[in-house]
Amino acid sequence: MNNGVLIYVLISFVLGALVIYRREELPEKYKRPIAILALFFVVSGFVFLLASFFTAS
């Protein structure tokens, strides 16, 4: 696995965990945009993780 992909996957999963853990402390008007952004990062990190496993040689 490429180091850049590994770092991206770790950061995106940590961001998703932080949004879930601190959801009560986020301002109401920022909850939905931050959640959508975190969801995008987590899904793309998962796709990158799967792609790196399939292309590993």
mmCIF file as Biopython writes it, N, C-alpha, C and O atoms, coordinates in Angstrom:
data_model
#
loop_
_atom_site.group_PDB
_atom_site.id
_atom_site.type_symbol
_atom_site.label_atom_id
_atom_site.label_alt_id
_atom_site.label_comp_id
_atom_site.label_asym_id
_atom_site.label_entity_id
_atom_site.label_seq_id
_atom_site.pdbx_PDB_ins_code
_atom_site.Cartn_x
_atom_site.Cartn_y
_atom_site.Cartn_z
_atom_site.occupancy
_atom_site.B_iso_or_equiv
_atom_site.auth_seq_id
_atom_site.auth_asym_id
_atom_site.pdbx_PDB_model_num
ATOM 1   N N  . MET A ? 1  ? 0.855   -1.175 0.000  1.0 0.0 1  A 1 
ATOM 2   C CA . MET A ? 1  ? 0.000   0.000  0.000  1.0 0.0 1  A 1 
ATOM 3   C C  . MET A ? 1  ? 0.900   1.237  0.000  1.0 0.0 1  A 1 
ATOM 4   O O  . MET A ? 1  ? 1.903   1.298  0.710  1.0 0.0 1  A 1 
ATOM 5   N N  . ASN A ? 2  ? 0.520   2.196  -0.799 1.0 0.0 2  A 1 
ATOM 6   C CA . ASN A ? 2  ? 1.251   3.447  -0.886 1.0 0.0 2  A 1 
ATOM 7   C C  . ASN A ? 2  ? 1.128   4.216  0.432  1.0 0.0 2  A 1 
ATOM 8   O O  . ASN A ? 2  ? 0.066   4.209  1.055  1.0 0.0 2  A 1 
ATOM 9   N N  . ASN A ? 3  ? 2.201   4.872  0.858  1.0 0.0 3  A 1 
ATOM 10  C CA . ASN A ? 3  ? 2.170   5.608  2.119  1.0 0.0 3  A 1 
ATOM 11  C C  . ASN A ? 3  ? 1.165   6.743  2.100  1.0 0.0 3  A 1 
ATOM 12  O O  . ASN A ? 3  ? 0.530   7.021  3.117  1.0 0.0 3  A 1 
ATOM 13  N N  . GLY A ? 4  ? 1.007   7.409  0.953  1.0 0.0 4  A 1 
ATOM 14  C CA . GLY A ? 4  ? 0.031   8.478  0.845  1.0 0.0 4  A 1 
ATOM 15  C C  . GLY A ? 4  ? -1.391  7.981  1.032  1.0 0.0 4  A 1 
ATOM 16  O O  . GLY A ? 4  ? -2.209  8.637  1.676  1.0 0.0 4  A 1 
ATOM 17  N N  . VAL A ? 5  ? -1.679  6.816  0.464  1.0 0.0 5  A 1 
ATOM 18  C CA . VAL A ? 5  ? -3.018  6.227  0.618  1.0 0.0 5  A 1 
ATOM 19  C C  . VAL A ? 5  ? -3.248  5.831  2.061  1.0 0.0 5  A 1 
ATOM 20  O O  . VAL A ? 5  ? -4.336  6.042  2.596  1.0 0.0 5  A 1 
ATOM 21  N N  . LEU A ? 6  ? -2.242  5.263  2.698  1.0 0.0 6  A 1 
ATOM 22  C CA . LEU A ? 6  ? -2.377  4.855  4.091  1.0 0.0 6  A 1 
ATOM 23  C C  . LEU A ? 6  ? -2.641  6.053  4.993  1.0 0.0 6  A 1 
ATOM 24  O O  . LEU A ? 6  ? -3.502  5.988  5.871  1.0 0.0 6  A 1 
ATOM 25  N N  . ILE A ? 7  ? -1.920  7.132  4.790  1.0 0.0 7  A 1 
ATOM 26  C CA . ILE A ? 7  ? -2.126  8.339  5.595  1.0 0.0 7  A 1 
ATOM 27  C C  . ILE A ? 7  ? -3.517  8.913  5.346  1.0 0.0 7  A 1 
ATOM 28  O O  . ILE A ? 7  ? -4.190  9.325  6.291  1.0 0.0 7  A 1 
ATOM 29  N N  . TYR A ? 8  ? -3.955  8.947  4.096  1.0 0.0 8  A 1 
ATOM 30  C CA . TYR A ? 8  ? -5.284  9.463  3.771  1.0 0.0 8  A 1 
ATOM 31  C C  . TYR A ? 8  ? -6.376  8.630  4.433  1.0 0.0 8  A 1 
ATOM 32  O O  . TYR A ? 8  ? -7.330  9.175  4.988  1.0 0.0 8  A 1 
ATOM 33  N N  . VAL A ? 9  ? -6.233  7.315  4.373  1.0 0.0 9  A 1 
ATOM 34  C CA . VAL A ? 9  ? -7.230  6.429  4.976  1.0 0.0 9  A 1 
ATOM 35  C C  . VAL A ? 9  ? -7.286  6.643  6.483  1.0 0.0 9  A 1 
ATOM 36  O O  . VAL A ? 9  ? -8.374  6.746  7.050  1.0 0.0 9  A 1 
ATOM 37  N N  . LEU A ? 10 ? -6.144  6.712  7.130  1.0 0.0 10 A 1 
ATOM 38  C CA . LEU A ? 10 ? -6.124  6.919  8.580  1.0 0.0 10 A 1 
ATOM 39  C C  . LEU A ? 10 ? -6.739  8.260  8.960  1.0 0.0 10 A 1 
ATOM 40  O O  . LEU A ? 10 ? -7.543  8.329  9.890  1.0 0.0 10 A 1 
ATOM 41  N N  . ILE A ? 11 ? -6.374  9.321  8.257  1.0 0.0 11 A 1 
ATOM 42  C CA . ILE A ? 11 ? -6.918  10.637 8.575  1.0 0.0 11 A 1 
ATOM 43  C C  . ILE A ? 11 ? -8.424  10.697 8.317  1.0 0.0 11 A 1 
ATOM 44  O O  . ILE A ? 11 ? -9.159  11.294 9.103  1.0 0.0 11 A 1 
ATOM 45  N N  . SER A ? 12 ? -8.882  10.095 7.245  1.0 0.0 12 A 1 
ATOM 46  C CA . SER A ? 12 ? -10.316 10.145 6.953  1.0 0.0 12 A 1 
ATOM 47  C C  . SER A ? 12 ? -11.122 9.354  7.979  1.0 0.0 12 A 1 
ATOM 48  O O  . SER A ? 12 ? -12.209 9.784  8.363  1.0 0.0 12 A 1 
ATOM 49  N N  . PHE A ? 13 ? -10.617 8.213  8.431  1.0 0.0 13 A 1 
ATOM 50  C CA . PHE A ? 13 ? -11.338 7.454  9.451  1.0 0.0 13 A 1 
ATOM 51  C C  . PHE A ? 13 ? -11.325 8.179  10.798 1.0 0.0 13 A 1 
ATOM 52  O O  . PHE A ? 13 ? -12.314 8.142  11.530 1.0 0.0 13 A 1 
ATOM 53  N N  . VAL A ? 14 ? -10.221 8.831  11.124 1.0 0.0 14 A 1 
ATOM 54  C CA . VAL A ? 14 ? -10.159 9.609  12.370 1.0 0.0 14 A 1 
ATOM 55  C C  . VAL A ? 14 ? -11.114 10.792 12.295 1.0 0.0 14 A 1 
ATOM 56  O O  . VAL A ? 14 ? -11.787 11.105 13.277 1.0 0.0 14 A 1 
ATOM 57  N N  . LEU A ? 15 ? -11.183 11.456 11.140 1.0 0.0 15 A 1 
ATOM 58  C CA . LEU A ? 15 ? -12.125 12.563 10.981 1.0 0.0 15 A 1 
ATOM 59  C C  . LEU A ? 15 ? -13.561 12.093 11.154 1.0 0.0 15 A 1 
ATOM 60  O O  . LEU A ? 15 ? -14.356 12.758 11.818 1.0 0.0 15 A 1 
ATOM 61  N N  . GLY A ? 16 ? -13.898 10.965 10.569 1.0 0.0 16 A 1 
ATOM 62  C CA . GLY A ? 16 ? -15.248 10.422 10.740 1.0 0.0 16 A 1 
ATOM 63  C C  . GLY A ? 16 ? -15.547 10.074 12.184 1.0 0.0 16 A 1 
ATOM 64  O O  . GLY A ? 16 ? -16.650 10.324 12.670 1.0 0.0 16 A 1 
ATOM 65  N N  . ALA A ? 17 ? -14.576 9.501  12.873 1.0 0.0 17 A 1 
ATOM 66  C CA . ALA A ? 17 ? -14.766 9.162  14.290 1.0 0.0 17 A 1 
ATOM 67  C C  . ALA A ? 17 ? -14.926 10.416 15.136 1.0 0.0 17 A 1 
ATOM 68  O O  . ALA A ? 17 ? -15.746 10.440 16.054 1.0 0.0 17 A 1 
ATOM 69  N N  . LEU A ? 18 ? -14.160 11.454 14.843 1.0 0.0 18 A 1 
ATOM 70  C CA . LEU A ? 18 ? -14.289 12.694 15.599 1.0 0.0 18 A 1 
ATOM 71  C C  . LEU A ? 18 ? -15.645 13.362 15.393 1.0 0.0 18 A 1 
ATOM 72  O O  . LEU A ? 18 ? -16.226 13.897 16.337 1.0 0.0 18 A 1 
ATOM 73  N N  . VAL A ? 19 ? -16.140 13.332 14.177 1.0 0.0 19 A 1 
ATOM 74  C CA . VAL A ? 19 ? -17.456 13.926 13.912 1.0 0.0 19 A 1 
ATOM 75  C C  . VAL A ? 19 ? -18.536 13.166 14.676 1.0 0.0 19 A 1 
ATOM 76  O O  . VAL A ? 19 ? -19.450 13.774 15.232 1.0 0.0 19 A 1 
ATOM 77  N N  . ILE A ? 20 ? -18.432 11.853 14.703 1.0 0.0 20 A 1 
ATOM 78  C CA . ILE A ? 20 ? -19.418 11.057 15.438 1.0 0.0 20 A 1 
ATOM 79  C C  . ILE A ? 20 ? -19.289 11.292 16.947 1.0 0.0 20 A 1 
ATOM 80  O O  . ILE A ? 20 ? -20.294 11.420 17.647 1.0 0.0 20 A 1 
ATOM 81  N N  . TYR A ? 21 ? -18.056 11.348 17.439 1.0 0.0 21 A 1 
ATOM 82  C CA . TYR A ? 21 ? -17.823 11.486 18.880 1.0 0.0 21 A 1 
ATOM 83  C C  . TYR A ? 21 ? -18.219 12.868 19.403 1.0 0.0 21 A 1 
ATOM 84  O O  . TYR A ? 21 ? -18.728 12.985 20.518 1.0 0.0 21 A 1 
ATOM 85  N N  . ARG A ? 22 ? -17.990 13.906 18.612 1.0 0.0 22 A 1 
ATOM 86  C CA . ARG A ? 22 ? -18.233 15.279 19.054 1.0 0.0 22 A 1 
ATOM 87  C C  . ARG A ? 22 ? -19.453 15.922 18.404 1.0 0.0 22 A 1 
ATOM 88  O O  . ARG A ? 22 ? -19.504 17.147 18.298 1.0 0.0 22 A 1 
ATOM 89  N N  . ARG A ? 23 ? -20.422 15.150 17.971 1.0 0.0 23 A 1 
ATOM 90  C CA . ARG A ? 23 ? -21.542 15.705 17.219 1.0 0.0 23 A 1 
ATOM 91  C C  . ARG A ? 23 ? -22.402 16.653 18.055 1.0 0.0 23 A 1 
ATOM 92  O O  . ARG A ? 23 ? -23.026 17.550 17.488 1.0 0.0 23 A 1 
ATOM 93  N N  . GLU A ? 24 ? -22.461 16.493 19.361 1.0 0.0 24 A 1 
ATOM 94  C CA . GLU A ? 24 ? -23.276 17.388 20.178 1.0 0.0 24 A 1 
ATOM 95  C C  . GLU A ? 24 ? -22.635 18.756 20.343 1.0 0.0 24 A 1 
ATOM 96  O O  . GLU A ? 24 ? -23.330 19.739 20.599 1.0 0.0 24 A 1 
ATOM 97  N N  . GLU A ? 25 ? -21.310 18.831 20.200 1.0 0.0 25 A 1 
ATOM 98  C CA . GLU A ? 25 ? -20.600 20.093 20.421 1.0 0.0 25 A 1 
ATOM 99  C C  . GLU A ? 25 ? -20.478 20.939 19.154 1.0 0.0 25 A 1 
ATOM 100 O O  . GLU A ? 25 ? -20.033 22.085 19.223 1.0 0.0 25 A 1 
ATOM 101 N N  . LEU A ? 26 ? -20.866 20.396 18.004 1.0 0.0 26 A 1 
ATOM 102 C CA . LEU A ? 26 ? -20.791 21.157 16.766 1.0 0.0 26 A 1 
ATOM 103 C C  . LEU A ? 26 ? -21.947 22.151 16.699 1.0 0.0 26 A 1 
ATOM 104 O O  . LEU A ? 26 ? -23.060 21.838 17.121 1.0 0.0 26 A 1 
ATOM 105 N N  . PRO A ? 27 ? -21.688 23.356 16.167 1.0 0.0 27 A 1 
ATOM 106 C CA . PRO A ? 27 ? -22.800 24.297 15.970 1.0 0.0 27 A 1 
ATOM 107 C C  . PRO A ? 27 ? -23.829 23.722 15.001 1.0 0.0 27 A 1 
ATOM 108 O O  . PRO A ? 27 ? -23.481 23.004 14.063 1.0 0.0 27 A 1 
ATOM 109 N N  . GLU A ? 28 ? -25.070 24.040 15.233 1.0 0.0 28 A 1 
ATOM 110 C CA . GLU A ? 28 ? -26.174 23.440 14.468 1.0 0.0 28 A 1 
ATOM 111 C C  . GLU A ? 28 ? -26.054 23.702 12.969 1.0 0.0 28 A 1 
ATOM 112 O O  . GLU A ? 28 ? -26.355 22.819 12.166 1.0 0.0 28 A 1 
ATOM 113 N N  . LYS A ? 29 ? -25.621 24.895 12.582 1.0 0.0 29 A 1 
ATOM 114 C CA . LYS A ? 29 ? -25.572 25.204 11.158 1.0 0.0 29 A 1 
ATOM 115 C C  . LYS A ? 29 ? -24.413 24.518 10.441 1.0 0.0 29 A 1 
ATOM 116 O O  . LYS A ? 29 ? -24.399 24.480 9.211  1.0 0.0 29 A 1 
ATOM 117 N N  . TYR A ? 30 ? -23.436 23.972 11.179 1.0 0.0 30 A 1 
ATOM 118 C CA . TYR A ? 30 ? -22.294 23.287 10.571 1.0 0.0 30 A 1 
ATOM 119 C C  . TYR A ? 30 ? -22.376 21.775 10.653 1.0 0.0 30 A 1 
ATOM 120 O O  . TYR A ? 30 ? -21.544 21.080 10.068 1.0 0.0 30 A 1 
ATOM 121 N N  . LYS A ? 31 ? -23.354 21.256 11.361 1.0 0.0 31 A 1 
ATOM 122 C CA . LYS A ? 31 ? -23.439 19.801 11.541 1.0 0.0 31 A 1 
ATOM 123 C C  . LYS A ? 31 ? -23.583 19.053 10.219 1.0 0.0 31 A 1 
ATOM 124 O O  . LYS A ? 31 ? -22.822 18.122 9.955  1.0 0.0 31 A 1 
ATOM 125 N N  . ARG A ? 32 ? -24.525 19.434 9.402  1.0 0.0 32 A 1 
ATOM 126 C CA . ARG A ? 32 ? -24.770 18.716 8.152  1.0 0.0 32 A 1 
ATOM 127 C C  . ARG A ? 32 ? -23.604 18.837 7.169  1.0 0.0 32 A 1 
ATOM 128 O O  . ARG A ? 32 ? -23.188 17.818 6.617  1.0 0.0 32 A 1 
ATOM 129 N N  . PRO A ? 33 ? -23.050 20.045 6.920  1.0 0.0 33 A 1 
ATOM 130 C CA . PRO A ? 33 ? -21.916 20.105 5.989  1.0 0.0 33 A 1 
ATOM 131 C C  . PRO A ? 33 ? -20.690 19.327 6.471  1.0 0.0 33 A 1 
ATOM 132 O O  . PRO A ? 33 ? -20.016 18.680 5.670  1.0 0.0 33 A 1 
ATOM 133 N N  . ILE A ? 34 ? -20.402 19.383 7.753  1.0 0.0 34 A 1 
ATOM 134 C CA . ILE A ? 34 ? -19.251 18.639 8.281  1.0 0.0 34 A 1 
ATOM 135 C C  . ILE A ? 34 ? -19.507 17.141 8.199  1.0 0.0 34 A 1 
ATOM 136 O O  . ILE A ? 34 ? -18.595 16.374 7.890  1.0 0.0 34 A 1 
ATOM 137 N N  . ALA A ? 35 ? -20.728 16.720 8.470  1.0 0.0 35 A 1 
ATOM 138 C CA . ALA A ? 35 ? -21.056 15.293 8.382  1.0 0.0 35 A 1 
ATOM 139 C C  . ALA A ? 35 ? -20.967 14.798 6.941  1.0 0.0 35 A 1 
ATOM 140 O O  . ALA A ? 35 ? -20.486 13.690 6.703  1.0 0.0 35 A 1 
ATOM 141 N N  . ILE A ? 36 ? -21.420 15.591 5.982  1.0 0.0 36 A 1 
ATOM 142 C CA . ILE A ? 36 ? -21.340 15.195 4.583  1.0 0.0 36 A 1 
ATOM 143 C C  . ILE A ? 36 ? -19.885 15.131 4.130  1.0 0.0 36 A 1 
ATOM 144 O O  . ILE A ? 36 ? -19.500 14.200 3.422  1.0 0.0 36 A 1 
ATOM 145 N N  . LEU A ? 37 ? -19.078 16.101 4.527  1.0 0.0 37 A 1 
ATOM 146 C CA . LEU A ? 37 ? -17.664 16.102 4.186  1.0 0.0 37 A 1 
ATOM 147 C C  . LEU A ? 37 ? -16.944 14.906 4.803  1.0 0.0 37 A 1 
ATOM 148 O O  . LEU A ? 37 ? -16.133 14.259 4.140  1.0 0.0 37 A 1 
ATOM 149 N N  . ALA A ? 38 ? -17.238 14.613 6.071  1.0 0.0 38 A 1 
ATOM 150 C CA . ALA A ? 38 ? -16.626 13.459 6.723  1.0 0.0 38 A 1 
ATOM 151 C C  . ALA A ? 38 ? -17.065 12.151 6.059  1.0 0.0 38 A 1 
ATOM 152 O O  . ALA A ? 38 ? -16.261 11.233 5.902  1.0 0.0 38 A 1 
ATOM 153 N N  . LEU A ? 39 ? -18.324 12.068 5.676  1.0 0.0 39 A 1 
ATOM 154 C CA . LEU A ? 39 ? -18.814 10.883 4.972  1.0 0.0 39 A 1 
ATOM 155 C C  . LEU A ? 39 ? -18.091 10.702 3.642  1.0 0.0 39 A 1 
ATOM 156 O O  . LEU A ? 39 ? -17.712 9.586  3.287  1.0 0.0 39 A 1 
ATOM 157 N N  . PHE A ? 40 ? -17.900 11.793 2.908  1.0 0.0 40 A 1 
ATOM 158 C CA . PHE A ? 40 ? -17.163 11.730 1.650  1.0 0.0 40 A 1 
ATOM 159 C C  . PHE A ? 40 ? -15.735 11.230 1.882  1.0 0.0 40 A 1 
ATOM 160 O O  . PHE A ? 40 ? -15.248 10.378 1.139  1.0 0.0 40 A 1 
ATOM 161 N N  . PHE A ? 41 ? -15.064 11.757 2.911  1.0 0.0 41 A 1 
ATOM 162 C CA . PHE A ? 41 ? -13.696 11.330 3.201  1.0 0.0 41 A 1 
ATOM 163 C C  . PHE A ? 41 ? -13.634 9.862  3.589  1.0 0.0 41 A 1 
ATOM 164 O O  . PHE A ? 41 ? -12.736 9.146  3.145  1.0 0.0 41 A 1 
ATOM 165 N N  . VAL A ? 42 ? -14.554 9.405  4.397  1.0 0.0 42 A 1 
ATOM 166 C CA . VAL A ? 42 ? -14.538 8.013  4.849  1.0 0.0 42 A 1 
ATOM 167 C C  . VAL A ? 42 ? -14.835 7.071  3.679  1.0 0.0 42 A 1 
ATOM 168 O O  . VAL A ? 42 ? -14.165 6.050  3.523  1.0 0.0 42 A 1 
ATOM 169 N N  . VAL A ? 43 ? -15.826 7.404  2.862  1.0 0.0 43 A 1 
ATOM 170 C CA . VAL A ? 43 ? -16.160 6.545  1.724  1.0 0.0 43 A 1 
ATOM 171 C C  . VAL A ? 43 ? -15.009 6.509  0.728  1.0 0.0 43 A 1 
ATOM 172 O O  . VAL A ? 43 ? -14.652 5.438  0.236  1.0 0.0 43 A 1 
ATOM 173 N N  . SER A ? 44 ? -14.427 7.662  0.425  1.0 0.0 44 A 1 
ATOM 174 C CA . SER A ? 44 ? -13.307 7.663  -0.513 1.0 0.0 44 A 1 
ATOM 175 C C  . SER A ? 44 ? -12.092 6.957  0.075  1.0 0.0 44 A 1 
ATOM 176 O O  . SER A ? 44 ? -11.347 6.308  -0.660 1.0 0.0 44 A 1 
ATOM 177 N N  . GLY A ? 45 ? -11.877 7.067  1.378  1.0 0.0 45 A 1 
ATOM 178 C CA . GLY A ? 45 ? -10.792 6.322  2.013  1.0 0.0 45 A 1 
ATOM 179 C C  . GLY A ? 45 ? -11.009 4.827  1.928  1.0 0.0 45 A 1 
ATOM 180 O O  . GLY A ? 45 ? -10.062 4.071  1.711  1.0 0.0 45 A 1 
ATOM 181 N N  . PHE A ? 46 ? -12.248 4.393  2.099  1.0 0.0 46 A 1 
ATOM 182 C CA . PHE A ? 46 ? -12.562 2.975  1.983  1.0 0.0 46 A 1 
ATOM 183 C C  . PHE A ? 46 ? -12.361 2.494  0.551  1.0 0.0 46 A 1 
ATOM 184 O O  . PHE A ? 46 ? -11.859 1.392  0.330  1.0 0.0 46 A 1 
ATOM 185 N N  . VAL A ? 47 ? -12.749 3.315  -0.419 1.0 0.0 47 A 1 
ATOM 186 C CA . VAL A ? 47 ? -12.548 2.955  -1.829 1.0 0.0 47 A 1 
ATOM 187 C C  . VAL A ? 47 ? -11.061 2.871  -2.140 1.0 0.0 47 A 1 
ATOM 188 O O  . VAL A ? 47 ? -10.624 1.943  -2.820 1.0 0.0 47 A 1 
ATOM 189 N N  . PHE A ? 48 ? -10.278 3.829  -1.650 1.0 0.0 48 A 1 
ATOM 190 C CA . PHE A ? 48 ? -8.827  3.781  -1.858 1.0 0.0 48 A 1 
ATOM 191 C C  . PHE A ? 48 ? -8.214  2.556  -1.206 1.0 0.0 48 A 1 
ATOM 192 O O  . PHE A ? 48 ? -7.298  1.949  -1.761 1.0 0.0 48 A 1 
ATOM 193 N N  . LEU A ? 49 ? -8.707  2.189  -0.037 1.0 0.0 49 A 1 
ATOM 194 C CA . LEU A ? 49 ? -8.205  1.006  0.653  1.0 0.0 49 A 1 
ATOM 195 C C  . LEU A ? 49 ? -8.497  -0.259 -0.156 1.0 0.0 49 A 1 
ATOM 196 O O  . LEU A ? 49 ? -7.619  -1.104 -0.325 1.0 0.0 49 A 1 
ATOM 197 N N  . LEU A ? 50 ? -9.713  -0.387 -0.650 1.0 0.0 50 A 1 
ATOM 198 C CA . LEU A ? 50 ? -10.065 -1.537 -1.470 1.0 0.0 50 A 1 
ATOM 199 C C  . LEU A ? 50 ? -9.269  -1.567 -2.770 1.0 0.0 50 A 1 
ATOM 200 O O  . LEU A ? 50 ? -8.805  -2.622 -3.201 1.0 0.0 50 A 1 
ATOM 201 N N  . ALA A ? 51 ? -9.119  -0.406 -3.384 1.0 0.0 51 A 1 
ATOM 202 C CA . ALA A ? 51 ? -8.359  -0.334 -4.639 1.0 0.0 51 A 1 
ATOM 203 C C  . ALA A ? 51 ? -6.905  -0.709 -4.429 1.0 0.0 51 A 1 
ATOM 204 O O  . ALA A ? 51 ? -6.304  -1.354 -5.288 1.0 0.0 51 A 1 
ATOM 205 N N  . SER A ? 52 ? -6.335  -0.320 -3.313 1.0 0.0 52 A 1 
ATOM 206 C CA . SER A ? 52 ? -4.932  -0.661 -3.069 1.0 0.0 52 A 1 
ATOM 207 C C  . SER A ? 52 ? -4.785  -2.156 -2.777 1.0 0.0 52 A 1 
ATOM 208 O O  . SER A ? 52 ? -3.754  -2.744 -3.104 1.0 0.0 52 A 1 
ATOM 209 N N  . PHE A ? 53 ? -5.779  -2.769 -2.177 1.0 0.0 53 A 1 
ATOM 210 C CA . PHE A ? 53 ? -5.712  -4.218 -1.950 1.0 0.0 53 A 1 
ATOM 211 C C  . PHE A ? 53 ? -5.836  -4.997 -3.255 1.0 0.0 53 A 1 
ATOM 212 O O  . PHE A ? 53 ? -5.166  -6.012 -3.445 1.0 0.0 53 A 1 
ATOM 213 N N  . PHE A ? 54 ? -6.699  -4.515 -4.155 1.0 0.0 54 A 1 
ATOM 214 C CA . PHE A ? 54 ? -6.889  -5.203 -5.428 1.0 0.0 54 A 1 
ATOM 215 C C  . PHE A ? 54 ? -5.722  -5.026 -6.385 1.0 0.0 54 A 1 
ATOM 216 O O  . PHE A ? 54 ? -5.463  -5.890 -7.223 1.0 0.0 54 A 1 
ATOM 217 N N  . THR A ? 55 ? -5.018  -3.904 -6.262 1.0 0.0 55 A 1 
ATOM 218 C CA . THR A ? 55 ? -3.905  -3.639 -7.173 1.0 0.0 55 A 1 
ATOM 219 C C  . THR A ? 55 ? -2.553  -4.003 -6.561 1.0 0.0 55 A 1 
ATOM 220 O O  . THR A ? 55 ? -1.520  -3.813 -7.203 1.0 0.0 55 A 1 
ATOM 221 N N  . ALA A ? 56 ? -2.541  -4.516 -5.346 1.0 0.0 56 A 1 
ATOM 222 C CA . ALA A ? 56 ? -1.273  -4.883 -4.701 1.0 0.0 56 A 1 
ATOM 223 C C  . ALA A ? 56 ? -0.660  -6.074 -5.433 1.0 0.0 56 A 1 
ATOM 224 O O  . ALA A ? 56 ? -1.358  -7.003 -5.839 1.0 0.0 56 A 1 
ATOM 225 N N  . SER A ? 57 ? 0.635   -6.025 -5.588 1.0 0.0 57 A 1 
ATOM 226 C CA . SER A ? 57 ? 1.283   -7.132 -6.291 1.0 0.0 57 A 1 
ATOM 227 C C  . SER A ? 57 ? 2.318   -7.808 -5.419 1.0 0.0 57 A 1 
ATOM 228 O O  . SER A ? 57 ? 2.962   -8.764 -5.854 1.0 0.0 57 A 1 
#
